[in-house]
Amino acid sequence: MYMLSKKEIKENRKIFSETDKSMAASFKVLSDVNRYRIFRILAQQPRISVSNIARILDISLPLTSQHIKILMHANLLQKEKEGKKIFPKLEHGNPFVQAVVKTIQETLKLMK
């Protein structure tokens, strides 16, 4: 078995960055099936209310709101208010969001 030299190890470590921590945290947030489903719903229906998301997922409105809050805290969603209604939206300015949406779309095409 080949052992890396100290120089090679140091060179390999250069690929790590703070982005790694951010991406790992985003994957962790999306590892919850309901949060992933909320993300997926919003990828397919960008204008849907929190109450309708709760109905689709068959979970309570407070639980749905909590999941959305977690997604927002992870910079995966933003919210738009219109009167008393709140519409969560994907944070398309986040490159991670763009990549996940693309992956979901491509995967769904392959599964048809």
Biopython code that builds the backbone (N, CA, C, O; Angstrom):
import numpy as np
from Bio.PDB.StructureBuilder import StructureBuilder

atoms = [
    (1, "MET", "N", (0.847, -1.174, 0.000)),
    (1, "MET", "CA", (0.000, 0.000, 0.000)),
    (1, "MET", "C", (0.895, 1.239, 0.000)),
    (1, "MET", "O", (1.856, 1.322, 0.764)),
    (2, "TYR", "N", (0.573, 2.183, -0.850)),
    (2, "TYR", "CA", (1.349, 3.411, -0.997)),
    (2, "TYR", "C", (0.949, 4.414, 0.076)),
    (2, "TYR", "O", (-0.239, 4.687, 0.248)),
    (3, "MET", "N", (1.901, 4.957, 0.788)),
    (3, "MET", "CA", (1.653, 5.970, 1.815)),
    (3, "MET", "C", (1.984, 7.342, 1.236)),
    (3, "MET", "O", (3.040, 7.542, 0.636)),
    (4, "LEU", "N", (1.073, 8.268, 1.427)),
    (4, "LEU", "CA", (1.318, 9.627, 0.959)),
    (4, "LEU", "C", (2.415, 10.281, 1.792)),
    (4, "LEU", "O", (2.538, 10.044, 2.994)),
    (5, "SER", "N", (3.201, 11.104, 1.120)),
    (5, "SER", "CA", (4.230, 11.860, 1.838)),
    (5, "SER", "C", (3.560, 13.025, 2.571)),
    (5, "SER", "O", (2.408, 13.359, 2.299)),
    (6, "LYS", "N", (4.287, 13.631, 3.494)),
    (6, "LYS", "CA", (3.750, 14.791, 4.220)),
    (6, "LYS", "C", (3.399, 15.912, 3.257)),
    (6, "LYS", "O", (2.414, 16.622, 3.459)),
    (7, "LYS", "N", (4.194, 16.075, 2.215)),
    (7, "LYS", "CA", (3.940, 17.115, 1.207)),
    (7, "LYS", "C", (2.638, 16.809, 0.453)),
    (7, "LYS", "O", (1.821, 17.701, 0.227)),
    (8, "GLU", "N", (2.455, 15.550, 0.071)),
    (8, "GLU", "CA", (1.234, 15.156, -0.639)),
    (8, "GLU", "C", (-0.003, 15.333, 0.240)),
    (8, "GLU", "O", (-1.057, 15.754, -0.237)),
    (9, "ILE", "N", (0.129, 15.013, 1.507)),
    (9, "ILE", "CA", (-0.984, 15.198, 2.442)),
    (9, "ILE", "C", (-1.335, 16.668, 2.544)),
    (9, "ILE", "O", (-2.508, 17.038, 2.508)),
    (10, "LYS", "N", (-0.317, 17.506, 2.671)),
    (10, "LYS", "CA", (-0.522, 18.953, 2.768)),
    (10, "LYS", "C", (-1.208, 19.486, 1.507)),
    (10, "LYS", "O", (-2.106, 20.324, 1.595)),
    (11, "GLU", "N", (-0.792, 19.009, 0.349)),
    (11, "GLU", "CA", (-1.391, 19.430, -0.923)),
    (11, "GLU", "C", (-2.861, 19.004, -1.003)),
    (11, "GLU", "O", (-3.710, 19.767, -1.465)),
    (12, "ASN", "N", (-3.150, 17.795, -0.554)),
    (12, "ASN", "CA", (-4.533, 17.305, -0.573)),
    (12, "ASN", "C", (-5.429, 18.100, 0.359)),
    (12, "ASN", "O", (-6.612, 18.287, 0.072)),
    (13, "ARG", "N", (-4.889, 18.563, 1.457)),
    (13, "ARG", "CA", (-5.681, 19.333, 2.422)),
    (13, "ARG", "C", (-6.053, 20.714, 1.898)),
    (13, "ARG", "O", (-6.977, 21.339, 2.418)),
    (14, "LYS", "N", (-5.350, 21.200, 0.880)),
    (14, "LYS", "CA", (-5.627, 22.525, 0.319)),
    (14, "LYS", "C", (-7.010, 22.618, -0.324)),
    (14, "LYS", "O", (-7.550, 23.713, -0.483)),
    (15, "ILE", "N", (-7.579, 21.477, -0.691)),
    (15, "ILE", "CA", (-8.895, 21.511, -1.333)),
    (15, "ILE", "C", (-10.012, 21.837, -0.341)),
    (15, "ILE", "O", (-11.103, 22.240, -0.745)),
    (16, "PHE", "N", (-9.744, 21.666, 0.952)),
    (16, "PHE", "CA", (-10.758, 21.942, 1.957)),
    (16, "PHE", "C", (-10.941, 23.446, 2.118)),
    (16, "PHE", "O", (-9.996, 24.220, 1.967)),
    (17, "SER", "N", (-12.168, 23.846, 2.424)),
    (17, "SER", "CA", (-12.439, 25.265, 2.643)),
    (17, "SER", "C", (-13.641, 25.404, 3.559)),
    (17, "SER", "O", (-14.247, 24.407, 3.953)),
    (18, "GLU", "N", (-13.983, 26.619, 3.893)),
    (18, "GLU", "CA", (-15.173, 26.878, 4.710)),
    (18, "GLU", "C", (-16.441, 26.471, 3.968)),
    (18, "GLU", "O", (-17.461, 26.169, 4.587)),
    (19, "THR", "N", (-16.372, 26.465, 2.644)),
    (19, "THR", "CA", (-17.522, 26.039, 1.845)),
    (19, "THR", "C", (-17.904, 24.607, 2.174)),
    (19, "THR", "O", (-19.082, 24.255, 2.130)),
    (20, "ASP", "N", (-16.930, 23.784, 2.501)),
    (20, "ASP", "CA", (-17.209, 22.387, 2.856)),
    (20, "ASP", "C", (-18.161, 22.310, 4.045)),
    (20, "ASP", "O", (-19.111, 21.527, 4.038)),
    (21, "LYS", "N", (-17.904, 23.120, 5.057)),
    (21, "LYS", "CA", (-18.759, 23.126, 6.251)),
    (21, "LYS", "C", (-20.166, 23.589, 5.902)),
    (21, "LYS", "O", (-21.151, 23.027, 6.381)),
    (22, "SER", "N", (-20.252, 24.604, 5.073)),
    (22, "SER", "CA", (-21.551, 25.135, 4.665)),
    (22, "SER", "C", (-22.343, 24.102, 3.863)),
    (22, "SER", "O", (-23.538, 23.910, 4.088)),
    (23, "MET", "N", (-21.667, 23.447, 2.933)),
    (23, "MET", "CA", (-22.349, 22.437, 2.116)),
    (23, "MET", "C", (-22.771, 21.246, 2.960)),
    (23, "MET", "O", (-23.875, 20.729, 2.787)),
    (24, "ALA", "N", (-21.919, 20.806, 3.862)),
    (24, "ALA", "CA", (-22.268, 19.683, 4.734)),
    (24, "ALA", "C", (-23.483, 20.035, 5.587)),
    (24, "ALA", "O", (-24.361, 19.198, 5.793)),
    (25, "ALA", "N", (-23.537, 21.271, 6.082)),
    (25, "ALA", "CA", (-24.693, 21.716, 6.878)),
    (25, "ALA", "C", (-25.957, 21.727, 6.022)),
    (25, "ALA", "O", (-27.030, 21.361, 6.502)),
    (26, "SER", "N", (-25.841, 22.139, 4.767)),
    (26, "SER", "CA", (-27.005, 22.156, 3.875)),
    (26, "SER", "C", (-27.501, 20.746, 3.586)),
    (26, "SER", "O", (-28.707, 20.498, 3.573)),
    (27, "PHE", "N", (-26.573, 19.823, 3.354)),
    (27, "PHE", "CA", (-26.975, 18.426, 3.152)),
    (27, "PHE", "C", (-27.667, 17.880, 4.403)),
    (27, "PHE", "O", (-28.646, 17.140, 4.304)),
    (28, "LYS", "N", (-27.164, 18.240, 5.555)),
    (28, "LYS", "CA", (-27.762, 17.774, 6.809)),
    (28, "LYS", "C", (-29.190, 18.292, 6.947)),
    (28, "LYS", "O", (-30.084, 17.550, 7.352)),
    (29, "VAL", "N", (-29.406, 19.559, 6.612)),
    (29, "VAL", "CA", (-30.746, 20.144, 6.682)),
    (29, "VAL", "C", (-31.694, 19.401, 5.738)),
    (29, "VAL", "O", (-32.837, 19.116, 6.094)),
    (30, "LEU", "N", (-31.212, 19.094, 4.540)),
    (30, "LEU", "CA", (-32.055, 18.409, 3.556)),
    (30, "LEU", "C", (-32.186, 16.909, 3.819)),
    (30, "LEU", "O", (-32.946, 16.231, 3.128)),
    (31, "SER", "N", (-31.464, 16.384, 4.798)),
    (31, "SER", "CA", (-31.545, 14.951, 5.084)),
    (31, "SER", "C", (-32.864, 14.574, 5.758)),
    (31, "SER", "O", (-33.231, 13.399, 5.786)),
    (32, "ASP", "N", (-33.572, 15.555, 6.297)),
    (32, "ASP", "CA", (-34.897, 15.293, 6.852)),
    (32, "ASP", "C", (-35.876, 15.190, 5.681)),
    (32, "ASP", "O", (-35.926, 16.092, 4.845)),
    (33, "VAL", "N", (-36.644, 14.120, 5.607)),
    (33, "VAL", "CA", (-37.502, 13.874, 4.445)),
    (33, "VAL", "C", (-38.533, 14.985, 4.239)),
    (33, "VAL", "O", (-38.806, 15.354, 3.097)),
    (34, "ASN", "N", (-39.109, 15.523, 5.306)),
    (34, "ASN", "CA", (-40.087, 16.596, 5.127)),
    (34, "ASN", "C", (-39.442, 17.875, 4.598)),
    (34, "ASN", "O", (-40.023, 18.563, 3.759)),
    (35, "ARG", "N", (-38.249, 18.192, 5.083)),
    (35, "ARG", "CA", (-37.575, 19.390, 4.570)),
    (35, "ARG", "C", (-37.176, 19.192, 3.114)),
    (35, "ARG", "O", (-37.286, 20.113, 2.306)),
    (36, "TYR", "N", (-36.714, 17.993, 2.780)),
    (36, "TYR", "CA", (-36.397, 17.704, 1.386)),
    (36, "TYR", "C", (-37.655, 17.833, 0.522)),
    (36, "TYR", "O", (-37.607, 18.406, -0.567)),
    (37, "ARG", "N", (-38.764, 17.306, 1.003)),
    (37, "ARG", "CA", (-40.014, 17.382, 0.229)),
    (37, "ARG", "C", (-40.483, 18.822, 0.071)),
    (37, "ARG", "O", (-40.982, 19.193, -0.991)),
    (38, "ILE", "N", (-40.330, 19.634, 1.105)),
    (38, "ILE", "CA", (-40.675, 21.058, 0.985)),
    (38, "ILE", "C", (-39.815, 21.693, -0.096)),
    (38, "ILE", "O", (-40.317, 22.428, -0.946)),
    (39, "PHE", "N", (-38.531, 21.410, -0.063)),
    (39, "PHE", "CA", (-37.605, 21.929, -1.071)),
    (39, "PHE", "C", (-38.050, 21.486, -2.466)),
    (39, "PHE", "O", (-38.105, 22.288, -3.397)),
    (40, "ARG", "N", (-38.364, 20.210, -2.592)),
    (40, "ARG", "CA", (-38.784, 19.659, -3.893)),
    (40, "ARG", "C", (-40.092, 20.285, -4.369)),
    (40, "ARG", "O", (-40.225, 20.619, -5.546)),
    (41, "ILE", "N", (-41.051, 20.446, -3.469)),
    (41, "ILE", "CA", (-42.318, 21.097, -3.830)),
    (41, "ILE", "C", (-42.042, 22.493, -4.366)),
    (41, "ILE", "O", (-42.594, 22.891, -5.392)),
    (42, "LEU", "N", (-41.184, 23.239, -3.669)),
    (42, "LEU", "CA", (-40.894, 24.613, -4.082)),
    (42, "LEU", "C", (-40.106, 24.664, -5.390)),
    (42, "LEU", "O", (-40.190, 25.650, -6.123)),
    (43, "ALA", "N", (-39.355, 23.632, -5.682)),
    (43, "ALA", "CA", (-38.643, 23.571, -6.958)),
    (43, "ALA", "C", (-39.635, 23.406, -8.109)),
    (43, "ALA", "O", (-39.397, 23.886, -9.217)),
    (44, "GLN", "N", (-40.744, 22.724, -7.837)),
    (44, "GLN", "CA", (-41.736, 22.457, -8.882)),
    (44, "GLN", "C", (-42.870, 23.483, -8.886)),
    (44, "GLN", "O", (-43.455, 23.757, -9.934)),
    (45, "GLN", "N", (-43.182, 24.051, -7.720)),
    (45, "GLN", "CA", (-44.260, 25.041, -7.588)),
    (45, "GLN", "C", (-43.731, 26.231, -6.793)),
    (45, "GLN", "O", (-43.874, 26.275, -5.571)),
    (46, "PRO", "N", (-43.126, 27.189, -7.476)),
    (46, "PRO", "CA", (-42.479, 28.285, -6.750)),
    (46, "PRO", "C", (-43.434, 29.197, -5.977)),
    (46, "PRO", "O", (-42.981, 29.961, -5.125)),
    (47, "ARG", "N", (-44.720, 29.141, -6.244)),
    (47, "ARG", "CA", (-45.674, 30.018, -5.561)),
    (47, "ARG", "C", (-46.745, 29.175, -4.871)),
    (47, "ARG", "O", (-47.825, 28.945, -5.416)),
    (48, "ILE", "N", (-46.424, 28.726, -3.673)),
    (48, "ILE", "CA", (-47.361, 27.899, -2.908)),
    (48, "ILE", "C", (-47.279, 28.329, -1.443)),
    (48, "ILE", "O", (-46.197, 28.608, -0.926)),
    (49, "SER", "N", (-48.420, 28.377, -0.794)),
    (49, "SER", "CA", (-48.459, 28.848, 0.591)),
    (49, "SER", "C", (-47.999, 27.766, 1.564)),
    (49, "SER", "O", (-47.990, 26.578, 1.242)),
    (50, "VAL", "N", (-47.624, 28.201, 2.742)),
    (50, "VAL", "CA", (-47.193, 27.286, 3.798)),
    (50, "VAL", "C", (-48.334, 26.332, 4.151)),
    (50, "VAL", "O", (-48.104, 25.142, 4.366)),
    (51, "SER", "N", (-49.550, 26.847, 4.212)),
    (51, "SER", "CA", (-50.683, 25.982, 4.566)),
    (51, "SER", "C", (-50.913, 24.897, 3.515)),
    (51, "SER", "O", (-51.258, 23.768, 3.862)),
    (52, "ASN", "N", (-50.729, 25.223, 2.250)),
    (52, "ASN", "CA", (-50.883, 24.203, 1.211)),
    (52, "ASN", "C", (-49.756, 23.178, 1.255)),
    (52, "ASN", "O", (-49.981, 21.999, 0.983)),
    (53, "ILE", "N", (-48.555, 23.614, 1.593)),
    (53, "ILE", "CA", (-47.448, 22.669, 1.749)),
    (53, "ILE", "C", (-47.770, 21.696, 2.884)),
    (53, "ILE", "O", (-47.549, 20.491, 2.762)),
    (54, "ALA", "N", (-48.293, 22.230, 3.985)),
    (54, "ALA", "CA", (-48.664, 21.383, 5.121)),
    (54, "ALA", "C", (-49.710, 20.351, 4.716)),
    (54, "ALA", "O", (-49.629, 19.187, 5.107)),
    (55, "ARG", "N", (-50.688, 20.785, 3.934)),
    (55, "ARG", "CA", (-51.729, 19.854, 3.481)),
    (55, "ARG", "C", (-51.152, 18.769, 2.585)),
    (55, "ARG", "O", (-51.493, 17.595, 2.733)),
    (56, "ILE", "N", (-50.282, 19.149, 1.659)),
    (56, "ILE", "CA", (-49.676, 18.169, 0.751)),
    (56, "ILE", "C", (-48.882, 17.126, 1.538)),
    (56, "ILE", "O", (-48.964, 15.931, 1.255)),
    (57, "LEU", "N", (-48.116, 17.584, 2.522)),
    (57, "LEU", "CA", (-47.277, 16.670, 3.304)),
    (57, "LEU", "C", (-48.035, 15.960, 4.412)),
    (57, "LEU", "O", (-47.516, 15.034, 5.036)),
    (58, "ASP", "N", (-49.257, 16.392, 4.654)),
    (58, "ASP", "CA", (-50.083, 15.832, 5.721)),
    (58, "ASP", "C", (-49.390, 15.950, 7.083)),
    (58, "ASP", "O", (-49.348, 15.003, 7.868)),
    (59, "ILE", "N", (-48.846, 17.155, 7.334)),
    (59, "ILE", "CA", (-48.254, 17.474, 8.630)),
    (59, "ILE", "C", (-48.861, 18.782, 9.116)),
    (59, "ILE", "O", (-49.464, 19.515, 8.333)),
    (60, "SER", "N", (-48.711, 19.074, 10.379)),
    (60, "SER", "CA", (-49.330, 20.273, 10.949)),
    (60, "SER", "C", (-48.695, 21.549, 10.397)),
    (60, "SER", "O", (-47.553, 21.542, 9.936)),
    (61, "LEU", "N", (-49.445, 22.627, 10.452)),
    (61, "LEU", "CA", (-48.943, 23.922, 10.016)),
    (61, "LEU", "C", (-47.748, 24.374, 10.865)),
    (61, "LEU", "O", (-46.762, 24.858, 10.309)),
    (62, "PRO", "N", (-47.809, 24.226, 12.218)),
    (62, "PRO", "CA", (-46.633, 24.613, 13.006)),
    (62, "PRO", "C", (-45.369, 23.812, 12.647)),
    (62, "PRO", "O", (-44.272, 24.369, 12.611)),
    (63, "LEU", "N", (-45.525, 22.516, 12.385)),
    (63, "LEU", "CA", (-44.370, 21.696, 12.019)),
    (63, "LEU", "C", (-43.823, 22.131, 10.656)),
    (63, "LEU", "O", (-42.610, 22.210, 10.462)),
    (64, "THR", "N", (-44.720, 22.407, 9.728)),
    (64, "THR", "CA", (-44.303, 22.886, 8.408)),
    (64, "THR", "C", (-43.540, 24.200, 8.546)),
    (64, "THR", "O", (-42.492, 24.388, 7.929)),
    (65, "SER", "N", (-44.073, 25.101, 9.358)),
    (65, "SER", "CA", (-43.414, 26.392, 9.581)),
    (65, "SER", "C", (-42.033, 26.213, 10.203)),
    (65, "SER", "O", (-41.096, 26.933, 9.857)),
    (66, "GLN", "N", (-41.908, 25.265, 11.110)),
    (66, "GLN", "CA", (-40.614, 24.997, 11.739)),
    (66, "GLN", "C", (-39.604, 24.483, 10.716)),
    (66, "GLN", "O", (-38.446, 24.901, 10.718)),
    (67, "HIS", "N", (-40.038, 23.582, 9.849)),
    (67, "HIS", "CA", (-39.153, 23.066, 8.798)),
    (67, "HIS", "C", (-38.723, 24.203, 7.865)),
    (67, "HIS", "O", (-37.559, 24.281, 7.474)),
    (68, "ILE", "N", (-39.650, 25.068, 7.516)),
    (68, "ILE", "CA", (-39.337, 26.192, 6.631)),
    (68, "ILE", "C", (-38.341, 27.136, 7.306)),
    (68, "ILE", "O", (-37.432, 27.654, 6.656)),
    (69, "LYS", "N", (-38.512, 27.355, 8.592)),
    (69, "LYS", "CA", (-37.588, 28.208, 9.349)),
    (69, "LYS", "C", (-36.172, 27.623, 9.304)),
    (69, "LYS", "O", (-35.201, 28.358, 9.124)),
    (70, "ILE", "N", (-36.058, 26.320, 9.464)),
    (70, "ILE", "CA", (-34.751, 25.655, 9.410)),
    (70, "ILE", "C", (-34.134, 25.804, 8.021)),
    (70, "ILE", "O", (-32.940, 26.076, 7.895)),
    (71, "LEU", "N", (-34.947, 25.628, 6.984)),
    (71, "LEU", "CA", (-34.461, 25.788, 5.607)),
    (71, "LEU", "C", (-34.018, 27.229, 5.335)),
    (71, "LEU", "O", (-33.044, 27.465, 4.620)),
    (72, "MET", "N", (-34.738, 28.175, 5.908)),
    (72, "MET", "CA", (-34.367, 29.578, 5.747)),
    (72, "MET", "C", (-33.068, 29.880, 6.472)),
    (72, "MET", "O", (-32.202, 30.576, 5.942)),
    (73, "HIS", "N", (-32.933, 29.359, 7.680)),
    (73, "HIS", "CA", (-31.718, 29.579, 8.466)),
    (73, "HIS", "C", (-30.488, 29.019, 7.734)),
    (73, "HIS", "O", (-29.386, 29.550, 7.876)),
    (74, "ALA", "N", (-30.675, 27.962, 6.963)),
    (74, "ALA", "CA", (-29.592, 27.348, 6.192)),
    (74, "ALA", "C", (-29.367, 28.064, 4.856)),
    (74, "ALA", "O", (-28.549, 27.629, 4.045)),
    (75, "ASN", "N", (-30.091, 29.153, 4.633)),
    (75, "ASN", "CA", (-29.977, 29.947, 3.403)),
    (75, "ASN", "C", (-30.416, 29.169, 2.160)),
    (75, "ASN", "O", (-29.909, 29.395, 1.061)),
    (76, "LEU", "N", (-31.366, 28.250, 2.351)),
    (76, "LEU", "CA", (-31.903, 27.500, 1.227)),
    (76, "LEU", "C", (-33.230, 28.090, 0.747)),
    (76, "LEU", "O", (-33.631, 27.893, -0.400)),
    (77, "LEU", "N", (-33.902, 28.813, 1.638)),
    (77, "LEU", "CA", (-35.180, 29.452, 1.314)),
    (77, "LEU", "C", (-35.154, 30.904, 1.740)),
    (77, "LEU", "O", (-34.350, 31.325, 2.571)),
    (78, "GLN", "N", (-36.062, 31.650, 1.141)),
    (78, "GLN", "CA", (-36.377, 32.999, 1.598)),
    (78, "GLN", "C", (-37.898, 33.068, 1.668)),
    (78, "GLN", "O", (-38.578, 32.175, 1.163)),
    (79, "LYS", "N", (-38.434, 34.101, 2.276)),
    (79, "LYS", "CA", (-39.896, 34.170, 2.315)),
    (79, "LYS", "C", (-40.368, 35.487, 1.720)),
    (79, "LYS", "O", (-39.699, 36.518, 1.779)),
    (80, "GLU", "N", (-41.547, 35.392, 1.152)),
    (80, "GLU", "CA", (-42.187, 36.544, 0.540)),
    (80, "GLU", "C", (-43.560, 36.683, 1.184)),
    (80, "GLU", "O", (-44.341, 35.732, 1.206)),
    (81, "LYS", "N", (-43.850, 37.867, 1.705)),
    (81, "LYS", "CA", (-45.149, 38.098, 2.327)),
    (81, "LYS", "C", (-46.069, 38.808, 1.349)),
    (81, "LYS", "O", (-45.663, 39.709, 0.616)),
    (82, "GLU", "N", (-47.308, 38.376, 1.362)),
    (82, "GLU", "CA", (-48.342, 39.023, 0.578)),
    (82, "GLU", "C", (-49.576, 39.084, 1.457)),
    (82, "GLU", "O", (-50.322, 38.110, 1.550)),
    (83, "GLY", "N", (-49.798, 40.223, 2.104)),
    (83, "GLY", "CA", (-50.861, 40.330, 3.082)),
    (83, "GLY", "C", (-50.528, 39.445, 4.264)),
    (83, "GLY", "O", (-49.449, 39.552, 4.848)),
    (84, "LYS", "N", (-51.465, 38.562, 4.619)),
    (84, "LYS", "CA", (-51.225, 37.642, 5.727)),
    (84, "LYS", "C", (-50.588, 36.334, 5.276)),
    (84, "LYS", "O", (-50.148, 35.536, 6.104)),
    (85, "LYS", "N", (-50.539, 36.119, 3.986)),
    (85, "LYS", "CA", (-49.971, 34.876, 3.458)),
    (85, "LYS", "C", (-48.456, 34.999, 3.339)),
    (85, "LYS", "O", (-47.918, 36.050, 2.990)),
    (86, "ILE", "N", (-47.797, 33.898, 3.639)),
    (86, "ILE", "CA", (-46.346, 33.818, 3.489)),
    (86, "ILE", "C", (-46.049, 32.752, 2.440)),
    (86, "ILE", "O", (-46.543, 31.626, 2.510)),
    (87, "PHE", "N", (-45.246, 33.130, 1.488)),
    (87, "PHE", "CA", (-44.851, 32.211, 0.444)),
    (87, "PHE", "C", (-43.349, 31.958, 0.544)),
    (87, "PHE", "O", (-42.550, 32.855, 0.273)),
    (88, "PRO", "N", (-42.962, 30.752, 0.928)),
    (88, "PRO", "CA", (-41.530, 30.438, 0.930)),
    (88, "PRO", "C", (-41.064, 30.281, -0.519)),
    (88, "PRO", "O", (-41.803, 29.792, -1.373)),
    (89, "LYS", "N", (-39.852, 30.695, -0.772)),
    (89, "LYS", "CA", (-39.276, 30.588, -2.116)),
    (89, "LYS", "C", (-37.854, 30.064, -1.986)),
    (89, "LYS", "O", (-37.164, 30.331, -1.002)),
    (90, "LEU", "N", (-37.436, 29.324, -2.981)),
    (90, "LEU", "CA", (-36.059, 28.859, -2.993)),
    (90, "LEU", "C", (-35.129, 30.058, -3.113)),
    (90, "LEU", "O", (-35.445, 31.040, -3.784)),
    (91, "GLU", "N", (-33.992, 29.965, -2.461)),
    (91, "GLU", "CA", (-32.976, 31.017, -2.500)),
    (91, "GLU", "C", (-32.086, 30.752, -3.720)),
    (91, "GLU", "O", (-31.014, 30.159, -3.607)),
    (92, "HIS", "N", (-32.556, 31.205, -4.888)),
    (92, "HIS", "CA", (-31.848, 30.903, -6.134)),
    (92, "HIS", "C", (-30.494, 31.590, -6.242)),
    (92, "HIS", "O", (-29.702, 31.249, -7.120)),
    (93, "GLY", "N", (-30.213, 32.549, -5.367)),
    (93, "GLY", "CA", (-28.897, 33.178, -5.350)),
    (93, "GLY", "C", (-27.832, 32.281, -4.732)),
    (93, "GLY", "O", (-26.638, 32.560, -4.840)),
    (94, "ASN", "N", (-28.266, 31.209, -4.088)),
    (94, "ASN", "CA", (-27.362, 30.256, -3.460)),
    (94, "ASN", "C", (-27.000, 29.179, -4.497)),
    (94, "ASN", "O", (-27.881, 28.453, -4.957)),
    (95, "PRO", "N", (-25.717, 29.066, -4.867)),
    (95, "PRO", "CA", (-25.337, 28.065, -5.875)),
    (95, "PRO", "C", (-25.673, 26.633, -5.466)),
    (95, "PRO", "O", (-25.934, 25.793, -6.327)),
    (96, "PHE", "N", (-25.671, 26.344, -4.168)),
    (96, "PHE", "CA", (-26.047, 25.013, -3.689)),
    (96, "PHE", "C", (-27.499, 24.722, -4.066)),
    (96, "PHE", "O", (-27.818, 23.621, -4.515)),
    (97, "VAL", "N", (-28.378, 25.707, -3.883)),
    (97, "VAL", "CA", (-29.796, 25.544, -4.234)),
    (97, "VAL", "C", (-29.925, 25.246, -5.724)),
    (97, "VAL", "O", (-30.660, 24.339, -6.114)),
    (98, "GLN", "N", (-29.226, 25.992, -6.545)),
    (98, "GLN", "CA", (-29.284, 25.777, -7.992)),
    (98, "GLN", "C", (-28.843, 24.367, -8.355)),
    (98, "GLN", "O", (-29.460, 23.715, -9.198)),
    (99, "ALA", "N", (-27.781, 23.900, -7.722)),
    (99, "ALA", "CA", (-27.259, 22.561, -8.010)),
    (99, "ALA", "C", (-28.237, 21.470, -7.571)),
    (99, "ALA", "O", (-28.428, 20.482, -8.279)),
    (100, "VAL", "N", (-28.854, 21.651, -6.404)),
    (100, "VAL", "CA", (-29.803, 20.645, -5.904)),
    (100, "VAL", "C", (-31.048, 20.603, -6.795)),
    (100, "VAL", "O", (-31.547, 19.524, -7.117)),
    (101, "VAL", "N", (-31.546, 21.772, -7.191)),
    (101, "VAL", "CA", (-32.718, 21.818, -8.079)),
    (101, "VAL", "C", (-32.409, 21.096, -9.382)),
    (101, "VAL", "O", (-33.221, 20.306, -9.865)),
    (102, "LYS", "N", (-31.247, 21.361, -9.948)),
    (102, "LYS", "CA", (-30.848, 20.706, -11.200)),
    (102, "LYS", "C", (-30.758, 19.194, -11.010)),
    (102, "LYS", "O", (-31.204, 18.432, -11.867)),
    (103, "THR", "N", (-30.187, 18.764, -9.902)),
    (103, "THR", "CA", (-30.054, 17.333, -9.612)),
    (103, "THR", "C", (-31.428, 16.675, -9.468)),
    (103, "THR", "O", (-31.657, 15.584, -9.989)),
    (104, "ILE", "N", (-32.342, 17.348, -8.756)),
    (104, "ILE", "CA", (-33.698, 16.811, -8.593)),
    (104, "ILE", "C", (-34.363, 16.669, -9.959)),
    (104, "ILE", "O", (-34.937, 15.624, -10.266)),
    (105, "GLN", "N", (-34.287, 17.717, -10.779)),
    (105, "GLN", "CA", (-34.929, 17.683, -12.101)),
    (105, "GLN", "C", (-34.367, 16.560, -12.971)),
    (105, "GLN", "O", (-35.118, 15.832, -13.620)),
    (106, "GLU", "N", (-33.049, 16.429, -12.977)),
    (106, "GLU", "CA", (-32.424, 15.388, -13.804)),
    (106, "GLU", "C", (-32.756, 13.995, -13.291)),
    (106, "GLU", "O", (-32.978, 13.079, -14.084)),
    (107, "THR", "N", (-32.792, 13.827, -11.984)),
    (107, "THR", "CA", (-33.116, 12.522, -11.396)),
    (107, "THR", "C", (-34.553, 12.132, -11.708)),
    (107, "THR", "O", (-34.827, 10.982, -12.052)),
    (108, "LEU", "N", (-35.472, 13.087, -11.588)),
    (108, "LEU", "CA", (-36.877, 12.791, -11.887)),
    (108, "LEU", "C", (-37.077, 12.410, -13.352)),
    (108, "LEU", "O", (-37.913, 11.561, -13.661)),
    (109, "LYS", "N", (-36.319, 13.026, -14.253)),
    (109, "LYS", "CA", (-36.402, 12.677, -15.673)),
    (109, "LYS", "C", (-35.958, 11.225, -15.884)),
    (109, "LYS", "O", (-36.569, 10.488, -16.658)),
    (110, "LEU", "N", (-34.897, 10.827, -15.193)),
    (110, "LEU", "CA", (-34.367, 9.473, -15.353)),
    (110, "LEU", "C", (-35.324, 8.421, -14.782)),
    (110, "LEU", "O", (-35.341, 7.278, -15.239)),
    (111, "MET", "N", (-36.106, 8.810, -13.798)),
    (111, "MET", "CA", (-36.978, 7.836, -13.123)),
    (111, "MET", "C", (-38.322, 7.666, -13.816)),
    (111, "MET", "O", (-39.122, 6.827, -13.402)),
    (112, "LYS", "N", (-38.585, 8.436, -14.848)),
    (112, "LYS", "CA", (-39.871, 8.325, -15.557)),
    (112, "LYS", "C", (-39.892, 7.144, -16.474)),
    (112, "LYS", "O", (-40.895, 6.902, -17.146)),
]
sb = StructureBuilder()
sb.init_structure("model")
sb.init_model(0)
sb.init_chain("A")
sb.init_seg("    ")
for serial, (resi, resn, name, xyz) in enumerate(atoms, 1):
    if name == "N":
        sb.init_residue(resn, " ", resi, " ")
    sb.init_atom(name, np.array(xyz, "f"), 0.0, 1.0, " ", f" {name:<3s}", serial, name[0])
structure = sb.get_structure()
